[in-house]
Amino acid sequence: MLIAFNKPCGVLSRFTPDGSPNRTLAEFGLPKGIYPLGRLDADSEGLLLLSDEAALNQNLLHPRHAHEREYWAQVERMPTPEALLKLGAGLALQQHQTLPCRAWILDPQPKMAPRVPPIRFRKTVPTCWIGLELIEGKNRQVRRMTAAIGHPTLRLVRVRIGQFELGSLLLGGWKILTAAERKLVLS
């Protein structure tokens, strides 16, 4: 079984509490015996896959399989073409060199429902939504990448894994994927 879940902000990618005030996956009525494939930080939102099939974890997450994941990041200020090229070329972050990725400014800028809790707002600092397509997912990688080029991430939403898009799945909602949707994830 493969499940798509639209994870809200403030929810852990696990079923058990960690001592923080964040909610857990146990609150969403998901089937028994499944676990997350990868993770999204508590302050990140969007597409999280869950399954009862252990082999899927390695297939979807290891960079050697070049399995794409698309994120939309709301960042401070509008990145220059040069800043986007730096993101795309890969960056040295602490002891890790990120793999090359695709980075672009979303045009048109998406209309997203306000986040709960709201993002930090500064009257004199505009924001911009960028898209990032990665094949790896290190801890807080997108946030560290955008900060490294001087554009901190204010909001982060994963919108696609493989060719399967989050689409109109309601926030906090989940669905068991059909055979055709499953193929989109694994493509």
C-alpha positions as a printed NumPy array, in Angstrom:
array([[  0.   ,   0.   ,   0.   ],
       [  1.281,   3.472,  -0.903],
       [ -0.375,   6.547,   0.598],
       [ -0.053,  10.24 ,  -0.249],
       [ -0.541,  12.607,   2.708],
       [ -0.661,  16.414,   2.577],
       [  1.293,  17.171,   5.747],
       [  0.441,  20.446,   7.495],
       [  3.008,  22.635,   9.223],
       [  3.535,  21.644,  12.856],
       [  3.18 ,  17.896,  12.227],
       [  6.049,  15.452,  12.758],
       [  6.822,  12.845,  10.081],
       [  6.317,  10.115,  12.688],
       [  3.538,   8.463,  14.672],
       [  5.021,   8.955,  18.141],
       [  5.589,  12.225,  20.009],
       [  9.11 ,  13.56 ,  20.454],
       [  8.446,  15.81 ,  23.446],
       [  7.843,  18.892,  21.283],
       [  4.443,  20.602,  20.987],
       [  4.176,  19.303,  17.388],
       [  1.369,  16.948,  16.398],
       [  2.039,  13.442,  15.041],
       [  0.774,  11.369,  12.11 ],
       [ -1.28 ,   9.325,  14.593],
       [ -3.895,  12.131,  14.605],
       [ -4.894,  11.69 ,  10.95 ],
       [ -6.619,   8.286,  10.888],
       [ -3.999,   6.631,   8.707],
       [ -4.058,   2.812,   8.334],
       [ -2.098,   0.658,  10.79 ],
       [  1.279,  -0.805,   9.846],
       [  2.513,   2.008,   7.604],
       [  5.48 ,   4.304,   8.05 ],
       [  6.759,   7.443,   6.298],
       [  9.04 ,   7.108,   3.288],
       [ 11.507,   9.868,   4.065],
       [ 10.433,  12.85 ,   6.058],
       [  9.466,  16.488,   6.055],
       [ 10.543,  18.702,   8.924],
       [  7.773,  19.749,  11.298],
       [  7.804,  23.28 ,   9.85 ],
       [  7.613,  22.028,   6.235],
       [  4.408,  21.135,   4.425],
       [  3.175,  19.082,   1.535],
       [  3.5  ,  15.653,  -0.005],
       [  4.616,  12.884,   2.332],
       [  4.441,   9.269,   1.196],
       [  3.686,   6.445,   3.616],
       [  3.77 ,   2.719,   2.972],
       [  3.875,  -0.753,   4.449],
       [  6.439,  -1.807,   1.789],
       [  9.991,  -1.595,   3.132],
       [ 11.657,  -1.883,  -0.308],
       [ 10.093,   1.398,  -1.449],
       [ 12.121,   3.404,   1.065],
       [ 15.484,   2.661,  -0.575],
       [ 14.062,   2.915,  -4.099],
       [ 12.61 ,   6.38 ,  -3.534],
       [ 15.226,   7.975,  -1.292],
       [ 18.708,   6.97 ,  -2.431],
       [ 20.277,   9.572,  -4.769],
       [ 21.662,   6.855,  -7.084],
       [ 18.084,   6.258,  -8.261],
       [ 17.806,   9.978,  -9.226],
       [ 14.213,  10.1  ,  -8.006],
       [ 12.979,  13.688,  -8.347],
       [ 11.333,  15.681,  -5.583],
       [  9.963,  19.159,  -6.27 ],
       [  9.694,  21.82 ,  -3.595],
       [  8.244,  25.295,  -3.618],
       [ 10.09 ,  27.616,  -1.254],
       [  8.912,  31.076,  -0.268],
       [ 12.126,  33.017,   0.281],
       [ 13.078,  36.513,   1.332],
       [ 13.673,  38.829,  -1.629],
       [ 13.854,  37.869,  -5.303],
       [ 16.905,  35.715,  -6.118],
       [ 19.047,  36.862,  -9.025],
       [ 19.734,  34.57 , -11.989],
       [ 23.26 ,  34.142, -10.58 ],
       [ 21.917,  33.015,  -7.196],
       [ 19.683,  30.448,  -8.911],
       [ 22.674,  29.189, -10.915],
       [ 24.59 ,  28.701,  -7.646],
       [ 21.698,  26.656,  -6.259],
       [ 21.525,  24.594,  -9.438],
       [ 25.261,  23.871,  -9.534],
       [ 25.263,  22.433,  -6.014],
       [ 26.578,  24.051,  -2.846],
       [ 29.019,  23.112,  -0.118],
       [ 27.003,  22.916,   3.108],
       [ 29.078,  22.017,   6.161],
       [ 30.65 ,  18.634,   5.279],
       [ 28.294,  17.931,   2.359],
       [ 28.359,  19.015,  -1.279],
       [ 24.804,  19.081,  -2.591],
       [ 24.134,  17.447,  -5.931],
       [ 23.195,  19.648,  -8.874],
       [ 19.503,  20.494,  -8.996],
       [ 17.087,  22.61 , -10.961],
       [ 16.124,  25.99 ,  -9.457],
       [ 13.763,  28.594, -10.9  ],
       [ 11.425,  31.438,  -9.949],
       [  7.804,  30.282, -10.051],
       [  5.883,  32.245, -12.659],
       [  3.162,  32.935, -11.921],
       [  3.748,  33.059,  -8.185],
       [  1.435,  30.502,  -6.515],
       [ -1.586,  31.545,  -4.494],
       [ -1.243,  29.518,  -1.307],
       [ -3.615,  29.469,   1.638],
       [ -2.055,  31.188,   4.659],
       [  0.065,  28.913,   6.799],
       [ -0.83 ,  28.153,  10.398],
       [  1.176,  29.469,  12.154],
       [  1.828,  32.352,   9.746],
       [  5.272,  32.934,   8.275],
       [  7.44 ,  35.776,   9.536],
       [  6.297,  38.994,   7.843],
       [  8.518,  42.045,   7.329],
       [  6.96 ,  45.079,   5.691],
       [ 10.202,  46.152,   4.014],
       [ 11.353,  42.724,   2.774],
       [  9.457,  41.274,  -0.192],
       [  9.12 ,  37.524,  -0.674],
       [  9.333,  35.308,  -3.741],
       [  8.367,  31.683,  -4.47 ],
       [ 11.032,  29.549,  -6.131],
       [ 10.9  ,  25.964,  -7.348],
       [ 13.616,  23.417,  -6.607],
       [ 13.868,  19.937,  -8.095],
       [ 16.228,  17.693,  -6.122],
       [ 17.208,  14.036,  -6.239],
       [ 18.544,  13.977,  -2.678],
       [ 17.056,  15.039,   0.622],
       [ 19.527,  15.76 ,   3.392],
       [ 18.355,  17.186,   6.719],
       [ 16.878,  20.688,   6.135],
       [ 18.693,  20.798,   2.794],
       [ 16.45 ,  23.25 ,   0.935],
       [ 16.439,  25.674,   3.865],
       [ 20.224,  25.491,   4.191],
       [ 20.688,  25.926,   0.431],
       [ 18.515,  29.039,   0.179],
       [ 20.147,  30.537,   3.283],
       [ 23.593,  29.922,   1.741],
       [ 22.704,  32.159,  -1.216],
       [ 21.266,  34.879,   1.04 ],
       [ 17.552,  34.092,   0.619],
       [ 16.238,  32.4  ,   3.775],
       [ 13.254,  30.088,   3.327],
       [ 10.109,  31.297,   5.078],
       [  7.81 ,  28.517,   3.912],
       [  8.555,  25.169,   2.27 ],
       [  6.079,  22.89 ,   0.48 ],
       [  6.902,  19.598,  -1.272],
       [  4.585,  19.458,  -4.287],
       [  5.831,  16.445,  -6.268],
       [  7.623,  13.107,  -5.886],
       [  8.561,  11.388,  -9.149],
       [  5.774,  12.454, -11.497],
       [  3.061,  12.312,  -8.805],
       [  1.845,  15.782,  -7.823],
       [  0.193,  16.822,  -4.571],
       [ -2.537,  18.48 ,  -6.629],
       [ -5.805,  19.168,  -4.829],
       [ -5.279,  16.802,  -1.88 ],
       [ -6.609,  18.765,   1.087],
       [ -4.252,  19.842,   3.861],
       [ -4.222,  17.024,   6.436],
       [ -5.865,  14.707,   3.901],
       [ -4.556,  11.404,   2.593],
       [ -5.384,   8.817,  -0.029],
       [ -4.279,   5.339,  -1.031],
       [ -2.704,   5.608,  -4.46 ],
       [ -4.139,   3.751,  -7.439],
       [ -1.901,   1.597,  -9.637],
       [ -1.621,   4.489, -12.144],
       [ -0.714,   7.022,  -9.402],
       [  1.801,   4.574,  -7.974],
       [  3.512,   4.385, -11.383],
       [  3.755,   8.195, -11.392],
       [  5.532,   8.117,  -8.   ],
       [  7.986,   5.443,  -9.107],
       [  8.729,   6.933, -12.546]])
